[in-house]
Amino acid sequence: AVRQKVPKAVVSTQSTGDNEIIRWCNEKLELAGKTSSFASFKDSSLGTSKTIVDLIDAISPGYINYDLVTPASNEDEKFLNARYAITMARKVGARIFALPEDITEVNPKMIMTVFACLMSVGFAKDQQKK
Protein backbone atom coordinates (compact mmCIF):
# COMPACT_ATOMS: atom_id res chain seq x y z
CA ALA A 1 0.00 0.00 0.00
CA VAL A 2 2.84 2.41 0.82
CA ARG A 3 4.50 1.86 -2.55
CA GLN A 4 1.36 2.93 -4.38
CA LYS A 5 1.10 6.16 -2.39
CA VAL A 6 4.68 7.34 -2.90
CA PRO A 7 4.49 8.04 -6.66
CA LYS A 8 1.18 9.88 -6.22
CA ALA A 9 2.73 12.09 -3.53
CA VAL A 10 5.70 12.86 -5.76
CA VAL A 11 3.45 13.65 -8.72
CA SER A 12 1.16 15.93 -6.69
CA THR A 13 4.16 17.80 -5.23
CA GLN A 14 5.54 18.32 -8.74
CA SER A 15 2.30 19.76 -10.12
CA THR A 16 1.79 21.92 -7.02
CA GLY A 17 5.23 23.42 -7.59
CA ASP A 18 4.44 24.06 -11.24
CA ASN A 19 1.12 25.64 -10.31
CA GLU A 20 2.84 27.94 -7.80
CA ILE A 21 5.30 29.13 -10.45
CA ILE A 22 2.52 29.68 -13.00
CA ARG A 23 0.36 31.54 -10.46
CA TRP A 24 3.26 33.78 -9.35
CA CYS A 25 4.25 34.59 -12.94
CA ASN A 26 0.69 35.39 -14.01
CA GLU A 27 0.17 37.63 -10.96
CA LYS A 28 3.45 39.44 -11.65
CA LEU A 29 2.44 39.96 -15.29
CA GLU A 30 -1.00 41.24 -14.29
CA LEU A 31 0.38 43.62 -11.64
CA ALA A 32 2.70 45.08 -14.28
CA GLY A 33 -0.24 45.67 -16.63
CA LYS A 34 0.84 43.02 -19.14
CA THR A 35 -1.77 41.23 -21.22
CA SER A 36 0.24 38.01 -21.58
CA SER A 37 -0.43 34.99 -19.37
CA PHE A 38 -0.25 31.20 -19.60
CA ALA A 39 -2.04 28.18 -18.17
CA SER A 40 0.73 25.58 -18.34
CA PHE A 41 4.31 25.09 -19.43
CA LYS A 42 2.91 23.30 -22.50
CA ASP A 43 1.04 26.44 -23.63
CA SER A 44 1.93 26.87 -27.32
CA SER A 45 1.90 30.68 -26.96
CA LEU A 46 5.11 30.41 -24.89
CA GLY A 47 6.95 29.51 -28.11
CA THR A 48 6.94 33.18 -29.15
CA SER A 49 8.88 34.16 -25.97
CA LYS A 50 6.68 37.23 -25.55
CA THR A 51 5.39 36.06 -22.15
CA ILE A 52 8.97 35.54 -20.94
CA VAL A 53 9.99 38.98 -22.22
CA ASP A 54 6.96 40.56 -20.50
CA LEU A 55 7.83 38.81 -17.23
CA ILE A 56 11.41 40.11 -17.40
CA ASP A 57 10.01 43.61 -17.94
CA ALA A 58 7.63 43.12 -15.00
CA ILE A 59 10.50 42.03 -12.74
CA SER A 60 13.00 44.65 -13.96
CA PRO A 61 11.17 47.51 -15.68
CA GLY A 62 13.17 49.27 -18.36
CA TYR A 63 15.51 46.40 -19.26
CA ILE A 64 13.50 45.22 -22.25
CA ASN A 65 13.72 47.08 -25.55
CA TYR A 66 10.43 46.10 -27.17
CA ASP A 67 11.73 47.35 -30.54
CA LEU A 68 13.89 44.21 -30.56
CA VAL A 69 10.93 41.86 -29.98
CA THR A 70 9.61 40.48 -33.26
CA PRO A 71 5.98 39.59 -34.11
CA ALA A 72 7.11 35.91 -34.01
CA SER A 73 5.25 35.21 -37.23
CA ASN A 74 7.78 32.58 -38.37
CA GLU A 75 10.40 30.25 -36.89
CA ASP A 76 13.28 32.70 -37.43
CA GLU A 77 11.45 35.47 -35.56
CA LYS A 78 10.53 33.08 -32.73
CA PHE A 79 14.18 32.07 -32.46
CA LEU A 80 15.31 35.73 -32.30
CA ASN A 81 12.78 36.40 -29.53
CA ALA A 82 13.90 33.32 -27.58
CA ARG A 83 17.55 34.33 -27.87
CA TYR A 84 16.72 37.87 -26.72
CA ALA A 85 14.60 36.56 -23.82
CA ILE A 86 17.42 34.30 -22.62
CA THR A 87 19.99 37.09 -22.92
CA MET A 88 17.82 39.54 -20.99
CA ALA A 89 16.88 36.96 -18.34
CA ARG A 90 20.59 36.43 -17.70
CA LYS A 91 21.15 40.19 -17.64
CA VAL A 92 18.62 40.58 -14.79
CA GLY A 93 20.35 37.80 -12.86
CA ALA A 94 18.52 34.60 -13.81
CA ARG A 95 20.64 31.47 -14.28
CA ILE A 96 19.15 30.20 -17.52
CA PHE A 97 20.22 26.82 -18.89
CA ALA A 98 17.56 26.56 -21.59
CA LEU A 99 18.44 27.03 -25.23
CA PRO A 100 16.38 29.15 -27.65
CA GLU A 101 15.17 25.89 -29.25
CA ASP A 102 13.78 24.76 -25.89
CA ILE A 103 11.53 27.81 -25.89
CA THR A 104 10.55 27.84 -29.58
CA GLU A 105 9.75 24.10 -29.50
CA VAL A 106 7.89 24.56 -26.18
CA ASN A 107 9.89 22.02 -24.14
CA PRO A 108 7.78 22.15 -20.92
CA LYS A 109 10.54 21.10 -18.50
CA MET A 110 13.04 23.63 -19.83
CA ILE A 111 10.44 26.40 -20.05
CA MET A 112 9.54 25.67 -16.42
CA THR A 113 13.19 26.20 -15.44
CA VAL A 114 13.20 29.58 -17.20
CA PHE A 115 10.11 30.74 -15.29
CA ALA A 116 11.39 29.26 -12.01
CA CYS A 117 14.70 31.14 -12.38
CA LEU A 118 12.87 34.37 -13.19
CA MET A 119 10.61 33.80 -10.17
CA SER A 120 13.73 33.46 -8.01
CA VAL A 121 15.07 36.76 -9.33
CA GLY A 122 11.67 38.38 -8.78
CA PHE A 123 11.55 37.17 -5.17
CA ALA A 124 15.04 38.53 -4.54
CA LYS A 125 14.14 41.93 -6.00
CA ASP A 126 10.91 42.04 -3.95
CA GLN A 127 12.92 41.31 -0.77
CA GLN A 128 15.34 44.14 -1.59
CA LYS A 129 12.43 46.57 -1.82
CA LYS A 130 11.29 45.77 1.74
Secondary structure, DSSP 8 states (H G I E B T S, - for coil): -HHHHHHHHHHHHHHHHHHHHHHHHHHHHHHTT-----SSTT-GGGGGSHHHHHHHHHHSTT---GGG-----SHHHHHHHHHHHHHHHHHTT------HHHHHTT-HHHHHHHHHHHHHHHHHHHHHH-
